[in-house]
Amino acid sequence: MKPASADRAPKIQPVHFGKYVLLDRIGMGGMAEIFRARQYGAAGFQKQLCIKKILMHLAENDEFVRMFIDEAKIAVSLQHANVVQIFDLGAVRTEYFIAMEYVFGKDLLNLLIRCTHLRIRVPQKLAVFMMCETLKGLEAAHSAVDSRGQPLNIIHRDVSPSNVLVSYDGEVKIGDFGVAKATRREAATKTGTMKGKLGYMSPEQVMGQEIDARADLFSAAIILYEMLAMNRLFHGKTELETLMMVRDCDVTEALSKLPSDVPEPLRRIVQRGLSRQREDRFQTATEFLDALLDYLFNEKMRVTNQDMGRFMKSVFARELEDELARQEDLDRAVEALGLAGESFGPGLAARATPAPPPPSAAPAAMTPTLRSGPPRSAPPPSAPPVGLPASADPSDSLAWTPQSRFKIRDGEGAIYGPMGYSTLVEIVRRDGLKSAEEVSVDGGPWVVAARVDGLLDAAVSGGATARPDFGGTFDRRDLPRILYRYAVCRSTGRMTLETGHKRKEIFWRRGRPEYVTSNLRSELLGEYLVDRRLVPRARLNEALNALSDHGGRLGDALVHLNLLTPHDLFDALSSQVKAKLLEVFSWPSGQYAFYRGEYTTAQIVPLELGAYALVNEGVCRRMALDDLKAHFDGRERQPFLRLDHKRISPEDLQLSTKQLRIWNAVTHGLSLAEQLGRVLSIPGVDEADAYQVLFLMERMDFAQVDDAPPR
């Protein structure tokens, strides 16, 4: 082994923490931090392990403390070679900690990312081997009993690549039982509450149904698919799209895209594991495991830990060498400080909090969801994530790409985001970025906006430069007509709407609005949730600070922190996007432009309502009665004619029962005043109801006022 060079010297001094010595911090997230540590004993005894500490600002949060304690109590009952072992649960003064097994290696997410960078695939037999070992760990959890032989009914609920750990010796273990469900869990778990990462949930989890161990097996089948395909299975461009993909569980096309060398028996195993109905899946982890072992036997494949270890050492050769050198450096630092062999009382607190090492030096910790490294819910990227590590020199500038995710923190500490680049551009164009405001890129540290390399220049000059294909001005009575025409013509492209300092973009595909952007901070998801009192401001900030644990996805963080139920998340995400569009109906006037054929490169949220129903809702909820009356001013005596629409029917407008009664009462050829008299005689119908329907049907070509002078 080469001697450690000066640039590999430890960045921190090892420190006491109760009966342990903390060597360095190897991971930090929004709820806890993880340290590599050692325990010393008599006659030179020492044991390397991990210490997971709850963050100081959460130490007084009873719910977090209960969840933290539950994680230890659940996992300590599992004694199995394929489950990360828990050694100790304690507190040093007010700092709760868990002492757990240290796995010298990487998590499966890091392995998949590295293989993507190297443009190689995980060997098929090793993918099956890792899944077999994972299933052994899950079976141990699912079948665990207490000291009296009573079932614990443990469900992991967060089976995902970042929680499958692979050592350099080829051992495979499942860890992080922080959101597991068990019979004797002290922190209550509500039925219908989603835990875990959205892209690895089962359909029943997403729909808020009661779950059992088969939900974990569905998640395991997702991982097996992704190892074989080297691609994500359920990964929408927004949390809502991901949830809908999981809910629908239409995997036929994805299975057809598996590499051609995946044999048919293995395809059938994956397909069964991904069945939408849990009755059609493998019923136990052992049944799933037996199917894979039978496959290996029939294919005459023999796989061992040594095979897995050789592969790990080959793809992480440089990291392994650096890590071994790092261990030598730490050994010398411990020896120089005279810490080895000392005995420390349980009440002795650490003297300092170590700073994190460079990301390249950090091995997989026992709870990888809190590690430094690539976002855990992102697909394997084609290039390493950009950004500034926490230990970077403050004089450095911060890197970003158009695919980055941004957060803004104002001078009062309020956090806005996360948002894509296009949304940031619109906010900067509207409000600018004040000197007291800071920006975070891809979950990185907060820095003043001027340090984000070239961002302000790009944002100020951002926006479309091409000439629109169509455009013009509108008032609030014109807007329903404009939206209707682009819908009925099945248009595809980008529409911009502007009034004063407000600006919206609607991306259309074949006559349906797919995605809406806004330059209003109040219409970002977090602000939307706070405004509607779905999430308190303080808890939103907790979720925003934990984004690095969730791949920059606010929805994942909100779910993980138990701030939203599945139905709340569905409703909030879809309602938020719809509200951006409906707000335009309250504008007195504005300008619009349409860029034919342009697609969004950001997010795509499939709205539950079509364009016609959105226009209906906008008219009824946002347009004042005086505006509706003004549209018909001076035409009360003109004939109001029903028209036979050739392209759509009233059902496409999703008219309410009351609206249908009004429309059915409209008689062809009567004057507008006579029509109003007829419909106002219907019980329960008022003037606003009548004018809304008449205006809506006239604007959408189901009727017209005959303005021709009498002959």
Summary of the structure (lengths in Angstrom):
residues: 711
radius of gyration: 29.7
end to end distance: 104.6
largest distance: 114.6
contacts: 2331
relative contact order: 0.10
helix: 41%
strand: 17%
